[in-house]
């Protein structure tokens, strides 16, 4: 049974520096949060030494909110194992038909 998916954002790799980007040292990536613009775009600028998979560095990803992260990735080709990049959220990436897909599980209920 497919878990319920709720669209969250689109992530697009970029080479351009942005005023609102934040640095995630563990992943060596600068992130411009999806909720700071009108269209839900998360801009990702990777350092050359970033341990992130090349697919994520090159191809935009779509992100979905899920209730159960493990159920969402079960039986899928996992690109990035479940991890917690910030408090209250766990994420994982899979590959679907050559494209990265992100799943987010929040510890607290969120507004629609």
C-alpha positions as CSV (number, residue, x, y, z in Angstrom):
1,X,0.0,0.0,0.0
2,X,1.4,3.4,-1.0
3,X,1.6,5.9,1.9
4,X,-0.2,9.2,1.6
5,X,1.9,11.8,-0.1
6,X,1.4,15.6,0.4
7,X,3.4,17.9,-2.0
8,X,5.9,20.0,0.0
9,X,8.4,21.7,-2.4
10,X,10.7,21.4,-5.4
11,X,14.4,21.6,-5.0
12,X,16.6,22.9,-7.8
13,X,20.4,22.8,-7.9
14,X,22.0,26.1,-8.7
15,X,25.5,27.7,-9.0
16,X,24.2,31.2,-8.0
17,X,24.7,32.6,-4.5
18,X,21.5,33.8,-2.9
19,X,21.0,36.3,-0.1
20,X,18.7,34.1,1.9
21,X,20.8,30.9,1.8
22,X,21.7,29.0,4.9
23,X,24.8,26.7,5.1
24,X,24.4,23.0,6.2
25,X,28.0,22.1,7.1
26,X,27.3,18.4,7.4
27,X,26.2,18.2,3.7
28,X,28.4,21.1,2.5
29,X,25.4,22.7,0.8
30,X,23.8,26.2,0.9
31,X,20.0,26.0,1.0
32,X,17.6,28.8,0.2
33,X,14.4,27.7,2.0
34,X,11.3,26.9,0.0
35,X,9.1,29.0,2.2
36,X,10.9,32.3,1.5
37,X,9.6,32.6,-2.1
38,X,6.2,32.6,-3.7
39,X,6.5,29.3,-5.5
40,X,7.9,26.8,-3.0
41,X,11.3,26.5,-4.6
42,X,14.3,25.3,-2.5
43,X,17.5,26.4,-4.2
44,X,20.6,24.2,-3.4
45,X,24.2,25.3,-4.0
46,X,26.6,22.5,-3.4
47,X,30.3,22.9,-2.5
48,X,32.6,20.8,-4.7
49,X,33.4,18.6,-1.7
50,X,29.8,18.0,-0.8
51,X,29.1,14.3,0.1
52,X,25.7,14.5,-1.5
53,X,25.0,12.2,-4.4
54,X,25.8,13.5,-7.9
55,X,22.2,12.9,-8.9
56,X,21.0,15.4,-6.3
57,X,23.6,17.9,-7.3
58,X,22.5,17.8,-11.0
59,X,18.8,17.0,-11.1
60,X,15.9,18.9,-9.4
61,X,13.9,16.9,-6.8
62,X,10.3,16.9,-5.7
63,X,9.6,16.6,-2.0
64,X,6.6,15.1,-0.3
65,X,5.5,15.2,3.3
66,X,4.7,11.7,4.7
67,X,3.4,10.3,8.0
68,X,5.8,7.3,8.1
69,X,9.2,7.8,6.5
70,X,10.2,4.1,6.7
71,X,7.0,3.0,4.9
72,X,7.5,5.6,2.2
73,X,11.0,4.3,1.3
74,X,10.3,0.6,1.8
75,X,11.2,-1.4,-1.3
76,X,12.5,1.7,-3.1
77,X,16.0,2.6,-4.3
78,X,17.3,4.7,-1.4
79,X,19.6,7.6,-2.5
80,X,20.0,9.1,1.0
81,X,19.2,7.2,4.1
82,X,16.8,8.7,6.7
83,X,18.5,11.6,8.6
84,X,17.6,14.7,10.5
85,X,19.0,17.9,8.9
86,X,17.1,20.1,11.5
87,X,15.1,19.6,14.7
88,X,11.6,18.1,14.2
89,X,12.1,16.8,10.7
90,X,13.5,13.5,9.3
91,X,14.2,13.2,5.6
92,X,15.2,10.5,3.1
93,X,15.7,10.5,-0.7
94,X,14.8,7.8,-3.2
95,X,15.4,7.4,-6.9
96,X,12.3,7.0,-9.1
97,X,12.7,6.6,-12.8
98,X,16.1,8.4,-12.6
99,X,14.9,11.4,-10.6
100,X,15.5,12.1,-6.9
101,X,12.4,12.2,-4.7
102,X,12.5,13.5,-1.1
103,X,10.3,12.4,1.7
104,X,9.9,14.5,4.9
105,X,8.4,13.3,8.2
106,X,7.7,16.0,10.8
107,X,7.5,15.2,14.5
108,X,4.8,17.8,15.1
109,X,1.6,18.1,13.0
110,X,1.8,20.9,10.5
111,X,-0.9,23.3,9.1
112,X,-2.2,22.4,5.6
